[in-house]
Every structure is written in structure tokens, then in C-alpha cells.
Amino acid sequence: MSVLFCPFCEESFEGLTHCPEHELELVSFDRLESRLDEDVLRERASNEERIDALHPGYMRGPIALGALTTCVGFFLPFIEFQFDGQLATASAYSFALERALNLWTPLGVAIAQLAVLASRRTPSAMQSARLTIPLLSCVGGASIAYTSQRVFTHVEALLEAGGTGVAHLLVGAFMMMAGLAFSGLAGLRFGISTSDVERPSHPHG
């Protein structure tokens, strides 16, 4: 007695002509294999299909949101410090212009992430750059951490020398860190569509 397969769930049945669950006519293994080959070809073709630059799918939307959040945070108040009675507030932009050149890095990272979105327009190209986005986020985060550590070290040295000083990170710093973290995490799934995640796996007989 021959074994036939359901063309939908790919379950095998013996002694039946129709799938009891999906009520489809069962096919031989050769026909099932041919159908699977066609599915593979269709999937490969979809992976090479170029999408619109503003398409929010494939985790492009969350990555763009994170990068734009980083850009906005760059121009908001970054740090507040008080040395010997003088209080000052600076954005990452003004701080980068005057004292900390490395603070240009988070802005450069955000622009680079947006450039990756603009240049990687097929699912396969996006997936090949899946580690690029998180690595860029790590570089930007390290720059913020380095600058913050330098400021706090300077405050400690001032206190040890008998002076007065205090420093606090402000909304811009936290926005940049949140934006970098968000785009970095989203980048781990760059190029993966929601349908790929939700697609059920069919049991084989």
C-alpha cells in the first residue's frame, strides 16, 4: 500500500486519498518534492526582491527609529556640571565642538545606520549586514561611556584637590543610549520579516 502526502501540511498517510484534516488530495513523494523545490525557488526570488527605501518591514522601521532618536538626543542637553560654583549645561553637539571630539561618534553611528538602511534594500543584503547595526551601536555607546567617565573622573580629581564639583547626565545622553540600544537590538533581526517569524513549521511523516 503506497504512502501519500498532503501538499499543505506535508504529513504522510497510508491507505488514504485525501488529507483528513485539510481535505486535500494526497500526492506522491515525487510531486511533493517538486512542489517543495518550487517553494524554495520562490523564497529565493523573494529574498532578492528590492524593496522601497522607506519600507518599515524587515526591522527597518525600528532601526530607523533608534537611529533618529540618537540624532535627536545629540542636540538635546547632554550633561550638566558645576565646577567651583559655576553651573553649565551642554548638549553633545556643543560638548563635541569644544571639548570631546569623540562625541561626534554617536551621531556618525546613527548616520551610518541610516546609510545601511538606504543601501541594503533586499532581504538577503539586509541579512548579510545583520551584525553591522549592533556593532555600530556598540561603538556609539562606548563613546558616550568614555566621555561620561572622563567628566566624572575630572570631578573626582577636583574634589580630591579641595575644590567643588558635580556632574549629571541629562536627557540627551539617555536618549542617545536608548536609541543606540534600540537600533542595535533591532539590527539582530535585520532582514527578517514578520511572516518568516510567524510561519508555522509543518510536521513530516
N, CA, C and O of each residue as an XYZ file, in Angstrom:
820
protein
N       0.850     -1.188      0.000
C       0.000      0.000      0.000
C       0.892      1.246      0.000
O       1.800      1.354      0.825
N       0.642      2.183     -0.914
C       1.525      3.335     -1.090
C       1.268      4.392     -0.022
O       0.177      4.501      0.538
N       2.318      5.165      0.235
C       2.244      6.277      1.180
C       2.139      7.572      0.386
O       2.967      7.846     -0.482
N       1.119      8.365      0.688
C       0.913      9.637      0.002
C       1.034     10.784      1.007
O       0.989     10.579      2.220
N       1.190     12.002      0.465
C       1.470     13.157      1.314
C       0.475     14.280      1.044
O       0.017     14.479     -0.081
N       0.156     15.008      2.116
C      -0.682     16.198      1.971
C       0.172     17.335      1.422
O       1.237     17.610      1.973
N      -0.262     18.006      0.353
C       0.547     19.088     -0.222
C       0.610     20.335      0.657
O       1.421     21.227      0.404
N      -0.244     20.408      1.698
C      -0.229     21.585      2.568
C       0.601     21.344      3.828
O       1.555     22.075      4.092
N       0.243     20.331      4.600
C       0.951     20.089      5.862
C       2.121     19.122      5.710
O       2.922     18.959      6.630
N       2.217     18.473      4.531
C       3.302     17.543      4.209
C       3.288     16.301      5.097
O       4.283     15.580      5.179
N       2.160     16.053      5.759
C       2.007     14.849      6.570
C       1.802     13.648      5.653
O       1.177     13.768      4.599
N       2.324     12.499      6.048
C       2.182     11.286      5.237
C       0.996     10.456      5.732
O       0.700     10.409      6.926
N       0.325      9.802      4.774
C      -0.829      8.961      5.089
C      -0.747      7.683      4.264
O      -0.302      7.690      3.116
N      -1.174      6.616      4.861
C      -1.169      5.321      4.181
C      -2.601      4.821      4.036
O      -3.352      4.767      5.009
N      -2.970      4.455      2.808
C      -4.299      3.929      2.559
C      -5.368      4.984      2.411
O      -6.553      4.650      2.405
N      -4.992      6.259      2.289
C      -5.956      7.340      2.108
C      -5.671      8.081      0.812
O      -4.557      8.035      0.292
N      -6.686      8.765      0.296
C      -6.508      9.563     -0.923
C      -6.645     11.056     -0.654
O      -6.246     11.875     -1.483
N      -7.214     11.422      0.516
C      -7.377     12.828      0.873
C      -6.896     13.049      2.307
O      -7.020     12.168      3.158
N      -6.354     14.221      2.558
C      -5.895     14.573      3.904
C      -7.115     14.721      4.811
O      -8.004     15.513      4.496
N      -7.192     13.997      5.914
C      -8.368     14.068      6.783
C      -8.527     15.424      7.466
O      -9.627     15.775      7.891
N      -7.453     16.179      7.575
C      -7.536     17.475      8.248
C      -7.818     18.608      7.275
O      -8.632     19.486      7.562
N      -7.146     18.596      6.117
C      -7.278     19.711      5.175
C      -8.138     19.373      3.962
O      -8.420     20.242      3.137
N      -8.562     18.096      3.850
C      -9.447     17.644      2.775
C      -8.860     17.921      1.392
O      -9.589     18.210      0.443
N      -7.545     17.829      1.293
C      -6.864     17.988      0.008
C      -6.453     16.627     -0.518
O      -6.194     15.699      0.249
N      -6.398     16.520     -1.839
C      -5.979     15.263     -2.444
C      -4.504     15.023     -2.160
O      -3.669     15.906     -2.358
N      -4.195     13.820     -1.693
C      -2.818     13.475     -1.374
C      -2.012     13.253     -2.648
O      -2.554     12.840     -3.673
N      -0.722     13.527     -2.574
C       0.153     13.387     -3.743
C       1.312     12.472     -3.392
O       1.581     12.202     -2.221
N       1.997     12.000     -4.431
C       3.153     11.141     -4.220
C       4.339     11.964     -3.734
O       4.314     13.195     -3.772
N       5.376     11.270     -3.278
C       6.556     11.970     -2.767
C       7.238     12.777     -3.868
O       7.754     13.865     -3.612
N       7.244     12.247     -5.099
C       7.878     12.968     -6.210
C       7.191     14.306     -6.456
O       7.853     15.325     -6.652
N       5.871     14.297     -6.445
C       5.129     15.547     -6.657
C       5.318     16.503     -5.483
O       5.404     17.717     -5.666
N       5.383     15.944     -4.281
C       5.620     16.783     -3.105
C       6.999     17.421     -3.173
O       7.155     18.604     -2.872
N       8.001     16.639     -3.569
C       9.370     17.155     -3.671
C       9.452     18.255     -4.720
O      10.143     19.255     -4.526
N       8.743     18.068     -5.835
C       8.725     19.091     -6.882
C       8.102     20.378     -6.364
O       8.572     21.477     -6.658
N       7.033     20.222     -5.586
C       6.367     21.395     -5.016
C       7.290     22.117     -4.046
O       7.333     23.347     -4.027
N       8.030     21.357     -3.238
C       8.955     21.971     -2.293
C      10.069     22.720     -3.010
O      10.489     23.790     -2.570
N      10.553     22.150     -4.127
C      11.585     22.832     -4.919
C      11.062     24.168     -5.447
O      11.790     25.160     -5.468
N       9.795     24.188     -5.872
C       9.198     25.437     -6.352
C       9.104     26.457     -5.228
O       9.323     27.649     -5.445
N       8.777     25.988     -4.019
C       8.707     26.894     -2.871
C      10.073     27.498     -2.565
O      10.178     28.679     -2.233
N      11.116     26.680     -2.680
C      12.477     27.173     -2.433
C      12.850     28.242     -3.440
O      13.431     29.268     -3.085
N      12.512     27.997     -4.711
C      12.820     28.977     -5.754
C      12.061     30.280     -5.523
O      12.608     31.367     -5.707
N      10.788     30.160     -5.115
C      10.007     31.368     -4.834
C      10.600     32.139     -3.656
O      10.645     33.369     -3.666
N      11.054     31.398     -2.638
C      11.642     32.052     -1.470
C      12.942     32.760     -1.837
O      13.211     33.863     -1.361
N      13.749     32.119     -2.690
C      14.991     32.757     -3.127
C      14.703     34.020     -3.924
O      15.391     35.030     -3.778
N      13.676     33.951     -4.772
C      13.319     35.128     -5.566
C      12.855     36.269     -4.669
O      13.181     37.430     -4.915
N      12.088     35.934     -3.621
C      11.617     36.980     -2.711
C      12.768     37.596     -1.930
O      12.723     38.772     -1.571
N      13.813     36.790     -1.665
C      14.975     37.313     -0.947
C      15.784     38.290     -1.785
O      16.567     39.072     -1.247
N      15.599     38.251     -3.107
C      16.327     39.163     -3.989
C      15.437     40.301     -4.482
O      15.860     41.105     -5.312
N      14.216     40.371     -3.978
C      13.293     41.423     -4.404
C      13.637     42.734     -3.703
O      13.663     42.795     -2.474
N      13.898     43.773     -4.475
C      14.286     45.070     -3.933
C      13.054     45.796     -3.398
O      12.034     45.880     -4.082
N      13.147     46.316     -2.186
C      12.015     46.981     -1.563
C      12.261     48.489     -1.517
O      13.369     48.961     -1.773
N      11.211     49.227     -1.187
C      11.305     50.678     -1.119
C      12.201     51.099      0.043
O      12.247     50.430      1.076
N      12.907     52.207     -0.133
C      13.850     52.676      0.891
C      13.150     52.996      2.207
O      13.758     52.887      3.272
N      11.873     53.391      2.148
C      11.131     53.751      3.356
C      10.283     52.605      3.894
O       9.469     52.807      4.796
N      10.461     51.421      3.356
C       9.711     50.252      3.824
C      10.051     49.987      5.298
O      11.225     49.845      5.640
N       9.027     49.918      6.181
C       9.313     49.739      7.607
C       9.525     48.287      8.022
O       9.935     48.015      9.150
N       9.245     47.349      7.105
C       9.369     45.941      7.451
C      10.806     45.472      7.527
O      11.741     46.244      7.310
N      10.970     44.194      7.839
C      12.293     43.571      7.966
C      13.126     44.266      9.053
O      14.354     44.299      8.972
N      12.460     44.811     10.054
C      13.075     45.521     11.181
C      13.713     46.841     10.765
O      14.480     47.425     11.530
N      13.404     47.315      9.564
C      13.949     48.593      9.107
C      13.365     49.762      9.904
O      14.078     50.707     10.243
N      12.063     49.691     10.201
C      11.414     50.751     10.958
C      12.020     50.947     12.341
O      12.380     52.070     12.693
N      12.143     49.871     13.147
C      12.754     50.031     14.470
C      14.197     50.528     14.418
O      14.610     51.325     15.260
N      14.966     50.058     13.429
C      16.353     50.525     13.315
C      16.382     52.017     13.007
O      17.155     52.769     13.600
N      15.530     52.438     12.073
C      15.471     53.862     11.725
C      15.027     54.698     12.921
O      15.557     55.784     13.155
N      14.054     54.191     13.678
C      13.576     54.913     14.859
C      14.697     55.088     15.876
O      14.871     56.169     16.438
N      15.456     54.022     16.108
C      16.574     54.110     17.046
C      17.630     55.099     16.583
O      18.144     55.885     17.378
N      17.956     55.059     15.287
C      18.968     55.971     14.748
C      18.509     57.424     14.835
O      19.293     58.306     15.187
N      17.243     57.671     14.516
C      16.720     59.040     14.586
C      16.649     59.536     16.030
O      16.883     60.715     16.295
N      16.329     58.639     16.959
C      16.332     59.004     18.377
C      17.727     59.425     18.818
O      17.882     60.382     19.578
N      18.738     58.711     18.341
C      20.124     59.067     18.650
C      20.464     60.445     18.101
O      21.113     61.246     18.773
N      20.022     60.718     16.878
C      20.286     62.027     16.259
C      19.637     63.157     17.056
O      20.257     64.195     17.288
N      18.386     62.953     17.474
C      17.686     63.983     18.252
C      18.385     64.201     19.594
O      18.598     65.339     20.014
N      18.740     63.098     20.263
C      19.413     63.198     21.555
C      20.739     63.930     21.481
O      21.171     64.543     22.458
N      21.388     63.869     20.322
C      22.689     64.522     20.144
C      22.589     66.035     20.321
O      23.552     66.675     20.742
N      21.435     66.604     20.002
C      21.274     68.059     20.067
C      20.524     68.521     21.319
O      20.326     69.721     21.512
N      20.109     67.587     22.164
C      19.452     67.938     23.424
C      20.496     68.047     24.536
O      21.625     67.588     24.362
N      20.137     68.650     25.681
C      21.097     68.753     26.791
C      21.679     67.391     27.160
O      20.949     66.445     27.455
N      22.990     67.315     27.137
C      23.695     66.050     27.357
C      24.205     65.921     28.790
O      24.083     64.863     29.409
N      24.773     66.998     29.307
C      25.380     66.922     30.636
C      25.278     68.276     31.329
O      25.317     69.331     30.695
N      25.146     68.211     32.637
C      25.153     69.416     33.469
C      26.271     69.261     34.489
O      26.336     68.256     35.196
N      27.134     70.235     34.565
C      28.227     70.143     35.529
C      28.439     71.485     36.220
O      28.162     72.549     35.667
N      28.940     71.394     37.452
C      29.188     72.580     38.258
C      30.582     72.477     38.846
O      30.874     71.559     39.612
N      31.431     73.407     38.491
C      32.798     73.444     38.988
C      33.027     74.771     39.704
O      32.885     75.845     39.119
N      33.386     74.673     40.990
C      33.700     75.872     41.782
C      32.607     76.934     41.678
O      32.883     78.122     41.512
N      31.364     76.476     41.779
C      30.244     77.402     41.798
C      29.719     77.817     40.445
O      28.713     78.523     40.371
N      30.362     77.405     39.376
C      29.909     77.762     38.033
C      29.115     76.597     37.436
O      29.633     75.489     37.299
N      27.867     76.856     37.088
C      26.971     75.833     36.550
C      26.893     75.965     35.032
O      26.742     77.066     34.503
N      26.996     74.840     34.340
C      26.934     74.859     32.873
C      26.206     73.615     32.381
O      26.304     72.540     32.972
N      25.486     73.786     31.299
C      24.794     72.678     30.635
C      25.229     72.643     29.182
O      25.335     73.684     28.534
N      25.481     71.447     28.671
C      25.964     71.331     27.293
C      25.274     70.169     26.598
O      25.044     69.117     27.194
N      24.949     70.375     25.334
C      24.471     69.266     24.504
C      25.682     68.475     24.025
O      26.817     68.943     24.119
N      25.436     67.286     23.518
C      26.545     66.512     22.960
C      27.176     67.260     21.794
O      28.383     67.175     21.568
N      26.351     67.991     21.059
C      26.858     68.771     19.925
C      27.853     69.835     20.386
O      28.962     69.918     19.858
N      27.458     70.650     21.374
C      28.354     71.709     21.841
C      29.560     71.139     22.579
O      30.659     71.687     22.498
N      29.351     70.033     23.302
C      30.455     69.392     24.015
C      31.468     68.825     23.023
O      32.675     68.884     23.257
N      30.967     68.277     21.913
C      31.861     67.732     20.889
C      32.646     68.844     20.198
O      33.805     68.654     19.831
N      32.021     69.990     20.025
C      32.704     71.121     19.387
C      33.832     71.668     20.252
O      34.873     72.076     19.737
N      33.625     71.676     21.567
C      34.551     72.382     22.448
C      35.536     71.474     23.172
O      36.696     71.846     23.350
N      35.093     70.280     23.597
C      35.956     69.510     24.499
C      36.106     68.034     24.134
O      37.183     67.469     24.326
N      35.084     67.411     23.626
C      35.105     65.949     23.450
C      34.806     65.596     21.998
O      33.653     65.378     21.624
N      35.853     65.542     21.190
C      35.662     65.247     19.768
C      35.053     63.867     19.544
O      34.354     63.649     18.554
N      35.315     62.935     20.460
C      34.802     61.580     20.277
C      33.279     61.519     20.374
O      32.676     60.515     19.996
N      32.644     62.601     20.886
C      31.183     62.601     20.970
C      30.519     62.769     19.607
O      29.298     62.659     19.493
N      31.322     63.036     18.569
C      30.759     63.008     17.214
C      30.430     61.571     16.803
O      29.651     61.348     15.876
N      31.022     60.611     17.491
C      30.853     59.203     17.102
C      29.399     58.743     17.130
O      28.958     58.136     16.154
N      28.618     58.999     18.201
C      27.219     58.538     18.184
C      26.422     59.089     17.008
O      25.614     58.376     16.413
N      26.651     60.374     16.669
C      25.951     60.942     15.517
C      26.395     60.247     14.236
O      25.570     59.929     13.380
N      27.704     60.010     14.105
C      28.206     59.297     12.928
C      27.653     57.889     12.834
O      27.355     57.400     11.744
N      27.517     57.235     13.986
C      26.951     55.880     14.018
C      25.507     55.895     13.534
O      25.113     55.055     12.726
N      24.716     56.847     14.026
C      23.310     56.930     13.619
C      23.187     57.179     12.120
O      22.348     56.573     11.454
N      24.024     58.071     11.590
C      24.001     58.340     10.150
C      24.424     57.102      9.371
O      23.857     56.803      8.321
N      25.420     56.383      9.882
C      25.875     55.158      9.213
C      24.777     54.097      9.203
O      24.615     53.383      8.214
N      24.026     53.991     10.294
C      22.929     53.021     10.344
C      21.851     53.369      9.326
O      21.305     52.484      8.666
N      21.544     54.658      9.199
C      20.569     55.073      8.189
C      21.100     54.812      6.785
O      20.330     54.475      5.886
N      22.403     54.964      6.590
C      23.005     54.681      5.285
C      22.919     53.196      4.951
O      22.718     52.826      3.794
N      23.072     52.346      5.965
C      22.923     50.901      5.746
C      21.502     50.590      5.296
O      21.301     49.780      4.391
N      20.517     51.227      5.922
C      19.124     51.014      5.524
C      18.896     51.444      4.080
O      18.160     50.792      3.340
N      19.530     52.543      3.684
C      19.335     53.055      2.328
C      20.003     52.172      1.283
O      19.506     52.050      0.163
N      21.124     51.558      1.639
C      21.880     50.776      0.653
C      21.485     49.305      0.628
O      21.620     48.649     -0.405
N      21.005     48.782      1.738
C      20.617     47.363      1.809
C      19.117     47.273      1.599
O      18.335     47.528      2.515
N      18.723     46.912      0.395
C      17.300     47.002      0.034
C      16.674     45.646     -0.305
O      15.475     45.583     -0.579
N      17.445     44.573     -0.293
C      16.876     43.241     -0.500
C      17.033     42.452      0.793
O      17.972     42.700      1.549
N      16.126     41.498      1.066
C      16.239     40.722      2.300
C      17.593     40.044      2.475
O      18.137     40.019      3.579
N      18.142     39.493      1.389
C      19.435     38.822      1.509
C      20.541     39.813      1.856
O      21.420     39.506      2.662
N      20.501     41.010      1.245
C      21.513     42.033      1.547
C      21.377     42.520      2.983
O      22.378     42.768      3.656
N      20.144     42.656      3.450
C      19.926     43.085      4.825
C      20.449     42.043      5.810
O      21.091     42.381      6.804
N      20.170     40.781      5.524
C      20.608     39.725      6.429
C      22.124     39.620      6.483
O      22.683     39.267      7.521
N      22.793     39.919      5.380
C      24.255     39.862      5.372
C      24.870     40.974      6.216
O      26.037     40.892      6.600
N      24.081     42.021      6.507
C      24.568     43.141      7.332
C      23.969     43.091      8.732
O      23.929     44.107      9.425
N      23.509     41.932      9.147
C      22.777     41.827     10.409
C      23.630     42.200     11.623
O      23.104     42.702     12.616
N      24.933     41.960     11.553
C      25.799     42.292     12.681
C      26.331     43.718     12.610
O      26.846     44.240     13.598
N      26.208     44.344     11.455
C      26.751     45.691     11.285
C      26.059     46.697     12.194
O      26.715     47.506     12.849
N      24.732     46.642     12.232
C      23.964     47.601     13.036
C      24.310     47.483     14.525
O      24.607     48.503     15.148
N      24.285     46.276     15.125
C      24.647     46.169     16.545
C      26.082     46.603     16.840
O      26.343     47.225     17.869
N      27.013     46.277     15.939
C      28.403     46.679     16.165
C      28.547     48.196     16.161
O      29.272     48.762     16.980
N      27.853     48.848     15.235
C      27.874     50.309     15.211
C      27.298     50.884     16.506
O      27.830     51.849     17.056
N      26.210     50.288     16.986
C      25.606     50.756     18.238
C      26.578     50.621     19.407
O      26.641     51.493     20.273
N      27.327     49.535     19.426
C      28.313     49.333     20.493
C      29.394     50.408     20.451
O      29.827     50.906     21.490
N      29.826     50.762     19.240
C      30.844     51.811     19.092
C      30.311     53.147     19.617
O      31.008     53.856     20.343
N      29.077     53.483     19.247
C      28.482     54.727     19.720
C      28.297     54.746     21.225
O      28.568     55.755     21.876
N      27.833     53.627     21.782
C      27.651     53.545     23.228
C      28.966     53.659     23.982
O      29.030     54.282     25.042
N      30.023     53.053     23.430
C      31.340     53.133     24.061
C      31.847     54.569     24.093
O      32.493     54.980     25.056
N      31.557     55.327     23.049
C      31.981     56.727     23.002
C      31.300     57.550     24.091
O      31.938     58.364     24.758
N      29.996     57.330     24.262
C      29.262     58.047     25.314
C      29.793     57.664     26.694
O      29.983     58.527     27.551
N      30.032     56.375     26.907
C      30.543     55.907     28.195
C      31.927     56.487     28.482
O      32.222     56.867     29.615
N      32.776     56.553     27.451
C      34.131     57.085     27.624
C      34.091     58.562     28.017
O      34.797     58.983     28.934
N      33.270     59.342     27.328
C      33.173     60.770     27.635
C      32.617     60.994     29.037
O      33.118     61.839     29.779
N      31.586     60.242     29.396
C      30.993     60.381     30.727
C      32.012     60.040     31.810
O      32.098     60.721     32.832
N      32.784     58.976     31.573
C      33.789     58.571     32.555
C      34.856     59.649     32.726
O      35.322     59.891     33.839
N      35.239     60.288     31.641
C      36.237     61.361     31.718
C      35.727     62.532     32.550
O      36.467     63.097     33.355
N      34.458     62.894     32.354
C      33.879     64.008     33.116
C      33.830     63.677     34.599
O      34.225     64.493     35.432
N      33.344     62.480     34.934
C      33.219     62.112     36.338
C      34.590     61.955     36.998
O      34.747     62.260     38.181
N      35.574     61.485     36.243
C      36.935     61.396     36.774
C      37.490     62.782     37.082
O      38.165     62.987     38.091
N      37.197     63.726     36.197
C      37.640     65.108     36.422
C      36.987     65.691     37.675
O      37.637     66.404     38.439
N      35.715     65.393     37.886
C      35.016     65.872     39.080
C      35.654     65.285     40.333
O      35.868     65.999     41.313
N      35.961     63.983     40.310
C      36.582     63.339     41.466
C      37.949     63.947     41.766
O      38.298     64.176     42.924
N      38.715     64.205     40.709
C      40.034     64.814     40.907
C      39.909     66.210     41.507
O      40.719     66.616     42.340
N      38.885     66.936     41.073
C      38.657     68.280     41.600
C      38.294     68.232     43.079
O      38.749     69.062     43.865
N      37.475     67.258     43.450
C      37.084     67.116     44.848
C      38.276     66.736     45.718
O      38.428     67.240     46.831
N      39.123     65.840     45.203
C      40.302     65.425     45.957
C      41.279     66.578     46.148
O      42.031     66.614     47.122
N      41.261     67.518     45.208
C      42.159     68.675     45.306
C      41.587     69.776     46.189
O      42.202     70.830     46.353
N      40.411     69.529     46.756
C      39.812     70.511     47.653
C      38.809     71.426     46.990
O      38.272     72.322     47.641
N      38.541     71.226     45.715
C      37.564     72.046     45.016
C      36.162     71.481     45.168
O      35.944     70.519     45.904
N      35.233     72.077     44.478
C      33.850     71.600     44.486
C      33.418     71.331     43.050
O      33.757     72.075     42.130
N      32.678     70.270     42.885
C      32.224     69.936     41.542
C      31.193     68.827     41.568
O      31.214     67.966     42.448
N      30.303     68.850     40.612
C      29.288     67.815     40.467
C      28.874     67.759     39.002
O      28.897     68.776     38.308
N      28.500     66.586     38.536
C      28.091     66.423     37.135
C      26.941     65.433     37.056
O      26.891     64.456     37.803
N      26.008     65.701     36.131
C      24.859     64.822     35.923
C      24.625     64.661     34.429
O      24.708     65.627     33.670
N      24.333     63.443     34.017
C      23.902     63.219     32.638
C      22.451     63.664     32.498
O      21.646     63.490     33.413
N      22.132     64.233     31.353
C      20.785     64.749     31.114
C      20.073     63.956     30.027
O      20.566     62.924     29.571
N      18.915     64.446     29.619
C      18.022     63.698     28.733
C      18.694     63.319     27.414
O      18.437     62.239     26.883
N      19.543     64.182     26.884
C      20.190     63.879     25.609
C      21.046     62.635     25.676
O      21.050     61.828     24.746
N      21.776     62.474     26.778
C      22.628     61.292     26.941
C      21.784     60.023     26.982
O      22.111     59.024     26.341
N      20.693     60.076     27.748
C      19.844     58.888     27.881
C      19.100     58.581     26.577
O      18.869     57.418     26.247
N      18.729     59.630     25.843
C      18.077     59.399     24.550
C      19.032     58.735     23.567
O      18.644     57.819     22.842
N      20.272     59.193     23.540
C      21.245     58.584     22.634
C      21.515     57.131     23.010
O      21.580     56.264     22.139
N      21.670     56.864     24.302
C      21.917     55.489     24.733
C      20.724     54.588     24.420
O      20.891     53.448     23.987
N      19.509     55.119     24.646
C      18.308     54.336     24.338
C      18.188     54.088     22.839
O      17.859     52.980     22.415
N      18.455     55.119     22.034
C      18.375     54.966     20.583
C      19.375     53.961     20.057
O      19.044     53.141     19.201
N      20.607     54.017     20.567
C      21.636     53.072     20.132
C      21.285     51.645     20.544
O      21.462     50.706     19.768
N      20.786     51.489     21.773
C      20.404     50.151     22.236
C      19.245     49.597     21.414
O      19.235     48.420     21.056
N      18.264     50.457     21.116
C      17.084     50.017     20.365
C      17.456     49.596     18.947
O      17.040     48.537     18.477
N      18.240     50.429     18.270
C      18.637     50.075     16.901
C      19.548     48.858     16.898
O      19.483     48.035     15.985
N      20.404     48.738     17.919
C      21.297     47.581     17.983
C      20.548     46.275     18.157
O      20.854     45.285     17.493
N      19.560     46.268     19.054
C      18.765     45.056     19.263
C      17.930     44.728     18.031
O      17.817     43.566     17.638
N      17.344     45.762     17.422
C      16.556     45.535     16.207
C      17.437     45.019     15.078
O      16.987     44.235     14.242
N      18.694     45.460     15.053
C      19.605     45.031     14.000
C      19.892     43.544     14.011
O      20.272     42.978     12.986
N      19.714     42.903     15.156
C      19.942     41.458     15.234
C      18.934     40.681     14.392
O      19.178     39.527     14.041
N      17.800     41.307     14.065
C      16.771     40.668     13.235
C      16.613     41.399     11.908
O      15.582     41.278     11.246
N      17.632     42.154     11.521
C      17.613     42.911     10.275
C      17.454     41.962      9.091
O      18.228     41.017      8.939
N      16.450     42.217      8.253
C      16.225     41.389      7.073
C      15.259     40.247      7.282
O      14.964     39.510      6.341
N      14.757     40.082      8.502
C      13.802     39.012      8.798
C      12.407     39.618      8.852
O      12.156     40.538      9.630
N      11.509     39.110      8.033
C      10.152     39.647      8.001
C       9.295     39.002      9.078
O       9.617     37.929      9.589
N       8.201     39.671      9.415
C       7.280     39.138     10.414
C       6.687     37.816      9.965
O       6.460     36.926     10.784
N       6.431     37.679      8.665
C       5.854     36.431      8.154
C       6.821     35.278      8.329
O       6.390     34.148      8.559
N       8.136     35.536      8.227
C       9.121     34.482      8.438
C       9.098     34.005      9.876
O       9.247     32.813     10.144
N       8.908     34.950     10.820
C       8.895     34.593     12.229
C       7.643     33.811     12.584
O       7.692     32.867     13.373
N       6.500     34.215     11.988
C       5.218     33.610     12.351
C       4.892     32.369     11.534
O       3.916     31.680     11.828
N       5.704     32.067     10.499
C       5.394     30.932      9.635
C       5.495     29.635     10.423
O       6.549     29.358     10.996
N       4.434     28.824     10.473
C       4.475     27.591     11.250
C       5.309     26.538     10.550
O       5.401     26.510      9.322
N       5.908     25.683     11.339
C       6.657     24.559     10.775
C       5.733     23.367     10.683
O       5.017     23.059     11.636
N       5.739     22.681      9.525
C       4.830     21.565      9.303
C       5.530     20.267      9.643
O       6.681     20.074      9.250
N       4.864     19.361     10.370
C       5.476     18.078     10.691
C       5.557     17.195      9.463
O       4.698     17.249      8.583
N       6.576     16.400      9.415
C       6.756     15.446      8.323
C       6.491     14.052      8.851
O       6.812     13.719      9.992
N       5.892     13.243      7.981
C       5.639     11.880      8.373
C       6.779     10.986      8.017
O       6.727      9.785      8.282
